[in-house]
Amino acid sequence: MNGCARLTEEEKREMLLDARDPARREAFAAAQRASHAGTLDDYIEFLSANMSVAAASAPRITVTDDFRL
């Protein structure tokens, strides 16, 4: 698994309804196009603005005595 929670049936249904609606489908496509149109400066600005979120998380410490491959 990739660590993400599975979608509920309700979430799956909502996604299918969004995909079938031409206006919603175009809105998602436009958002994807806009996200890919950014420059390196835009990306650096985004990262700088969100550093507090990344810095707030701490890695988990795990200890093991099982070193088998």
C-alpha positions as CSV (number, residue, x, y, z in Angstrom):
1,M,0.0,0.0,0.0
2,N,1.1,3.6,-0.5
3,G,0.0,4.8,3.0
4,C,-3.0,6.7,1.8
5,A,-6.4,5.9,3.2
6,R,-8.8,4.1,0.9
7,L,-11.6,6.1,-0.6
8,T,-15.1,5.6,0.8
9,E,-17.9,4.6,-1.5
10,E,-19.3,8.1,-1.1
11,E,-16.0,9.7,-2.2
12,K,-15.8,7.3,-5.2
13,R,-19.4,8.2,-6.2
14,E,-18.6,11.9,-5.9
15,M,-15.5,11.5,-8.1
16,L,-17.4,9.7,-10.8
17,L,-20.1,12.4,-10.8
18,D,-17.4,15.0,-11.1
19,A,-15.9,13.1,-14.1
20,R,-19.2,12.8,-15.8
21,D,-20.0,16.6,-15.5
22,P,-18.5,18.5,-18.4
23,A,-18.2,21.7,-16.4
24,R,-16.5,20.0,-13.4
25,R,-14.2,18.0,-15.8
26,E,-13.1,21.2,-17.5
27,A,-12.5,22.9,-14.1
28,F,-10.2,20.1,-13.1
29,A,-8.4,20.1,-16.4
30,A,-7.9,23.9,-16.2
31,A,-6.5,23.6,-12.7
32,Q,-4.1,20.9,-13.9
33,R,-3.0,23.1,-16.8
34,A,-2.5,26.1,-14.5
35,S,-0.4,24.0,-12.0
36,H,1.9,23.0,-14.8
37,A,2.3,26.5,-16.2
38,G,4.3,27.8,-13.2
39,T,7.9,28.9,-13.3
40,L,10.8,27.9,-11.1
41,D,10.3,31.2,-9.2
42,D,6.6,30.3,-8.5
43,Y,7.7,26.9,-7.2
44,I,10.3,28.4,-4.9
45,E,7.8,30.9,-3.6
46,F,5.3,28.1,-2.9
47,L,7.9,26.1,-1.0
48,S,9.0,29.1,1.0
49,A,5.4,29.9,1.9
50,N,4.8,26.3,3.1
51,M,8.0,25.6,5.0
52,S,6.2,26.0,8.3
53,V,4.0,23.0,7.4
54,A,7.0,20.9,6.5
55,A,9.1,21.9,9.5
56,A,6.2,21.1,11.9
57,S,6.4,17.4,11.2
58,A,9.0,15.3,12.8
59,P,10.3,11.9,11.7
60,R,9.3,8.8,13.5
61,I,12.0,7.1,15.5
62,T,11.9,3.3,15.2
63,V,14.2,0.9,16.9
64,T,14.8,-2.6,15.7
65,D,17.0,-5.5,16.6
66,D,16.0,-7.5,13.5
67,F,18.6,-6.8,10.9
68,R,17.8,-9.6,8.5
69,L,17.6,-8.8,4.8
